[in-house]
């Protein structure tokens, strides 16, 4: 039974799922060899497979993830970074500088201060210790321009779309560059403020209506209308 | 227990003082996502009882001594607002509120997958805005909704209801009048999807047969309340399409 205008069927914590539904722990658990949903999720059919996608979840870091972090505070030789997960991440200064840290000449506060955003890779995480970040890699480091849009981590795949359909449409229509990080932060860089404002509204629209049918077309229409109205 | 004999709680037609049948619950209203700052929130009304629940986390606590290495801890604060009762209630946590916080926590711990988030806390704040009996069970219902709204994995949704005994008759979903002048009060919370009772208290005197009958009355009502919870949560996502 498919609800009106939805991509599939909404299931709720405790609902018994079809045994064909493929989902991973903890989004799907097995009780007495029956599959049970634990989150508010959407079950939909994709190429003769039943898939389950949570509508709201909590971001869990994994080694290798590229995340956008918000510097919260500064330690002796590291920054404490909020990566929108239950665990605060650590970024060491040696990693940031790419050389040993010299307390006499290096000032952490001048490199990055609380409130700055940083694009980084999760080096290690296993729930027993807090995640460690690294900025050694192409395109990683402190974010100096552009804007960050905070959305639900569960909605990031929707911002990208099937075979990048959504993100390439957004980039094409606005001329902005977009980087959706898995932890629910979307980094955007636009030619001007008007386009930036339109794109932020479009991303919020995706966040709100991710589970509805025909979203890509609706977002495209929204951007066209906004550009017309604002004359950009 | 000495009931006030001045007021009849069951009339000659077998109806209660507010016109309900003995096995009838009060009208229930639910709303989710009522607070923007919380990870999840819910407002639940059982008749004139009005309870707000807010969930924060999982997050690392300020006081690290309390964390557990293998699971998240649930911190529940049940609190009655000073204006929730007819006579002003002191806002300081009373003995009763501390105890209810504990039993509500235990009623929810069974369904939340706390082992997914070791070394963190999940904060649940339950604020009674208007008290008219059954605040702890309404608090459990509200917390369960708020946890689901926050995206915290749960094995099932929980709901609660209180059964009482007034004028020798078992009644469902007792209100303040029935609670204070009745002979017994039995708050129950359960997760029907798991066939699990998570809260079972009795205050007063009931026979074995009455406990059994009251329990089955409560479980039937809880099943209905959980179905209401589910439709409330579904509505939040289904309503989005209708407004565009």
Interface residues (C-beta under 8 A of the other chain):
Chain A: X3 X4 X5 X6 X10 X12 X13 X14 X15 X16 X26 X27 X29 X31 X36 X38 X39 X40 X54 X55 X56 X57 X58 X86 X87 X88 X127 X128 X154 X208 X209 X211 X212 X218
Chain B: X57 X58 X59 X60 X69 X72 X111 X113 X116 X117 X118 X119 X120 X148 X149 X150 X151 X152 X153 X154 X155 X156 X157 X191 X193 X194 X226 X230 X233 X234 X237 X238 X240 X241 X244
